[in-house]
Amino acid sequence: RKAVNYKLRDWLFSRQRYWGEPFPILHTENGCVVGLSEEDLPLELPAVENYKPTGTGEPPLANVEDWVNVTLPDGSKVKRETNTMPQWAGSCWYYLRYLDPHNEQQGWNPEKEKYWMANGGVDLYIGGAEHAVLHLLYSRFWHKLLYDLGYVSTKEPFKKLVNQGMILGEDGQKMSKSRGNVVNPDKVIVDYGADSMRLYEMFMGPLEAIKPWNMQGVEGVYRFLQKVWRAIIDKETGELDEMIQEAKADEATLRLLHQTIKKVGYDIETFGFNTAISAMMIFVNHLGKQTVRPKAVVEKFVLILAPFAPHIAEELWGRLGHTDSLVYEPWPEYDKELIKEKEIELAVQLNGKIKDRMALSLAPSQLLDGGVSSNFFTSS
């Protein structure tokens, strides 16, 4: 008969350190182990000045004798467990606590749990590949138990897992102090700003790919942000450039704007952040060539830039005349009709060499009436 075998081992669920949830367990003088009564819960760590181990092999809590030694109402003497729980004790169910973080009577309100988990659990879990055999396994075990006990409404805790790739050092190796290839983000932020740091991490490549760090890439996105700033702000006055006007956008600019809004929105949903940034770069190149830059167009662009470079976007939003933060603005919508291309450029080759280029209307009538070839040969 077919069966699934798991290489499960015993879970060592204790640590010999101060920090961690204390076990609500008492040890009697005759060697029995009993649980703390419910009215004595929650059990909290005692305040201590010395977190160091005892030197006898016992955990640090063993030093706090007035906390460890307990006399029960019947006069019997017991000792508290001095090991503490590992980090898994909190991380295995933290997503449930997020649903109702200020509830002091319950871990979470059942109605809130049903509301937030109604789609079948947490929508998205982002973590390294090692999570599939560590945290996800442990938290799923907890969730299954909570489901069997009736405390949660979903059988599974998470709907989707996305593994982000690792960022390597500039030498292409895993960052480590011993190799001396660790990138200090604080220094990058001081030299290029937090937006450049953030933008470059998203522009390096696909989210799931393993990518080497490259300071030239940081400089590249830094120049892009400078280009964005120069397209909107006058270098001399620090105010809006005189080319930012209350004017109607030309057809090409409007089409590219709406194509960019669609592209960036789709790429955010599918974690294609690098291609979203590429689309914005194309738009900024176009915008920089315009002698009149409609304010409404610029505002929409700043809104889609905000998730990628929030600091510069917020600053630009204020200089565009807004007093409220852009975080309160809705995401721009694109017009399905405006994003349609009306013509395409075709390259005409003879013997593998480009001889001419021609603009081809996408109107069905021109595609069907045979006028394309005759127009080309006439012009040639």
N, C-alpha and C positions, 0 to 999 in steps of 0.2 A: 504494500500500500504506500502511495506517495505521502511524503511528509516534508515539512520544512524544518531544517535544523538551524538553530541560532547558536553562535559561539558566545553565548552569554556567560559571564563570570559573576562571581559575587561582587556586589557593589560596596566598596569600602567607604562608608558614609560617616566618617569622623575625621577630625583634624586636631592636632595637638597645638592649638594656637588660641589666642584670646578672641580675635575677631571671628564672629560666626554666631549663628543662632545656637543658644544653649539647649541641650537635650532636657526635656521635662521628665527626667528619670531620677529616681532615688534608689540608693543601694542600702539595704538593711545590714545589720550586724551579722546575721546568719547567712549572708550571701544571696539573698533574694533581690530581685529587681522589680520595682513597682513604679507605675506612672504617677505623675503629679496629678492631683485632683483638678477638675475643671475650674473650680472657683479660684484656684491659685494661678491660673493662666491669664495672660501670657507671662512666661518666665523671661525676665530680662537680664542682661549682663550686669554685673556689679561694676561700679566705677572703680578703676584702679589706676595707680601711677606707674606700675611696673608691668610691662607686657612681655618681659623676657621669660624664657623657659625656667623651670625650677632648678635645673641642674641634676635632678634625680630621675629624669625621664618622664616626669609627670607634666601635664600641660600647665600653662601659666595660671589658670583658674585655681589650681591646687594651692596656690599661695594665699588665696583669699579665704582664710579659715572660717571667718564668721559667716561667709556665704555658703561654703561647702558643707559645714556641719549644721544639721537641722534637728531640732527636737520636735517630734510630733505631739499632738494633743494627748495621746495616751502615755507620753513620757518616753517612748522608745526613741533611740537616736539613729539617724540615717545620714548618709552623705550624698550630695548631689553629684551627678555625672560631670566630670571636668573637661571632657572632650567637647568640642563644638562641631556643628554641622559644616559641611563644605559650602562653597558658593552655590552649588546646585540647589541647595535648599530654598534659595530665593529665586534663582533664575529659571527654575523649572515651572514656575507658575506666575512669574512677574507680569506676563501679558494679561492675565486675569485680574491682577490687582490694578493695572492701568484702567480698567473699566470703571473702577469705583475706589480711587486712591485714598479718599478721606473717610471712608466708612470705618468707624471704630468698634462696631458691633459684629460685623461680618467681614469675611475676606472680600466679598463683593455681593451686591444686591442681585438676586436672581433675575429680576426684570431687566436690569441693566445688562446683565450677561446675555440674556436672550436677544436684546436689542442689538448689541454690538457684534455678537457672534452669529447673527441670523443667517448670514450667507455661507455658513458652513465652517466657521472658524476664522482665524486671523488671515486676512487677504494675502499678505505677502510677508515672507521671512527672508531677510538678506543676511547671509553669513558665509564664512569660508567653507570649503568642501569638508573640512574636518567636523563641521557641525552635524553632518548626516550620521556620524557614528558616535557622537558625544552628546551635545546638548539636545538635539532633536530626539534622540533615542530616549534620553532621560525624561525630558518634558512630556513626550508622548506617553511614557509609562505613567507619569503622574496624572495626565489628563484622562487616560483610560480608566484609572482608578476612580477619579472624581466623577466620571460619567457613570460608572457602575453604582456609585453611591448616590447619584442623583443631584450632584452639585453643579454640573454643567450640562448644557443642552445639546452639545455637538459631540459626535463620536471621535472626531479628529480635531487636533488643536490648530493645524495650519493647512492652508489651501495650496500655497505655492512657495517654492524655495528657489532663490536665485543666489548663485555663488559668485561673489566678486573675485576678480583676479588679484594676484599679488603684485605689488609695486616693488621692483628690484632696484638695486643701486645702479649708479651710472656705469659700473663695470659689468652689468648684466647678472650679478650674483645677488643672492638674498642679503638684505641689509643686516648687518650685525656690527656690534662695537669692535669685535676682534678684527674684522676686515677693514674697519675704518671707512666704510662706505655708507654710513647712515646719513640720510638727509634730514636736517633739522628744519622743520616747517616754520619755526619761529624766525629763523634767519631769512627764509624765503619771503615771509610776510613783511619783515622789516624792509627788505630790498625792493620787493615788487608789489606788495599789498596782498591782503587776504583774498580779494577777488581773483587776482592772477593765480594764486595757489589753487583756489577752488576750481577755476575755469580750466587750468591745465590738467588737473587730475581727471576731469571729465573728457578732455579733448585728446588724451593720450591714446585712446583706442577703445575697442568694445569693453564694456564693463567686466565681462567674464574673462578677458584675456590677461595673461601675465605680461607686464610691461616694464621695461627699464626706464628709470628716471633720466631726464635729459634737460639740463638747465637752458639749452638753446630753445627748447620747446616752451619753457616758462617765459623766456624773453619774447617769444613769438606771440603768445596770448597777451602779454603785457603791451606789446605794440598794437595789437588789435583793440584793446580797451582804450589806449590813447587815441586811436583812430576814431572810435565811437565818440569819445569826448570832443575831439576836434570837429566832428561832423555836426555837433549840436551847440557847443560852447565856443564863444569867441576867445581866442588865445590872449588877446591884449586886455580886454575888459573883464573877462570871467563871466560875462552875461550871455544870454542866448545870442547865437550868431544871427546876423541880420538876414541870413538866408532861410531861417526858420520863420515861416509866414503862415498866416491864416489863408491858405490858398488851396485850390482844388488840385489833387494829384493827377498827374498824367496817367494815361492808361497803362504804360509799361511799369511804372512805379507801383501803381495800385495792384496790378496783377502779381508782381513779385512779392509785395507785402503779404498778400493773402496766401500765396503759395508758401511763404516762409512761416506764417502763422500755422498753417496746416501741418507743415513738415515738423516744426518744433513741437507742436502738441502731440503728434503721433510718436515722435522719437522719445518724448518724455514717458509716454505710456509704455513704450516697448524697451526702455532703458538704452536707447541709442543716443546717448548724450553727445558723443563725439560728432555724429553726423548732424545733430541739431545745431551745434556750434558752427559747423561748416556752412550750413544754410544761412546762419546769421552773418557770417563773414561775407558771403556772396551779396547779401542785401546791403550791408554797410559799404561795400565797394561801389555798388550802384548808387546808393544815397550820396556818397561823397562826390560823385560826378555831377550831381544836380545843382543848378544855380538857385533853384527855389526848392526848399524842403518843407512840404506841408506839415504843419504842427500836428495835425491829427494822425498823420502817418508816423511821425517820430514818436508820438505818445504810445501808439500801439507797439512799436518796436521795443521801446523801453520796458513795457510790461512783459514781453516774452523774454527779454534779456534778464529780468529780475531774478528768476530762480537760479541762474547761472552766475551772475555777478550782482548780488543784492545791494552791495554798498554803493557802487557807482550808479546803479539804476535808481536807487532811492534819492541820491543827490541830484541826478538829472531830472527826476520827477518833480522835485521841489523847485528847481530852476525853470521848469516849464510852467510854473505858476500855480502848482497845487499845494494846498496847505495840509491835506490829510495824506497819510502814508499810502503808498501804492498797494500795500498788502490788502487793503480793503476794496481794491478794484477787481471786477470780474475778469476772467481770462478772455482775451479778444476772440471773437468768432470770425471765421473766414467765410467768404461768399463763394459758393460752389460755382457760380457762373463766372465770377471774376478770375478764378484760378485756371480757367481753360485757355490754353494757347490757341491763338488764331492763325499762326503760321509757324512753320519750321524752316530751318536752313538745311539745304541739301548740298553736299559736296559732289561734284561731277568729276569722275576719274576716267582717264584713258591710259591704258597700259600701266595701271598702278600709280599714275601721277595725277594730282588734283589739277584740273584745267579751269574750273570755274566753280562758283558757289551761287546758289539761287534760293530766293525766298519762296516757299511754297505755302499757299493758303490752305488751311485745313477745312475750308468750306466744302461740303460734299459735292456741290455742283462743279467746282473746278477739278476735283479729283476724278470725276467721272466723264468730263466732256473732252478729255484728250488734249486740253489746252496747254498742259504743263510742258510736254515734249516740244510742241510746236513753238511755244514761247522761247524755250531754251535755244533751239536751233536757229530761230530768227535772230535772237540777241547775239548768238555766237557768230 
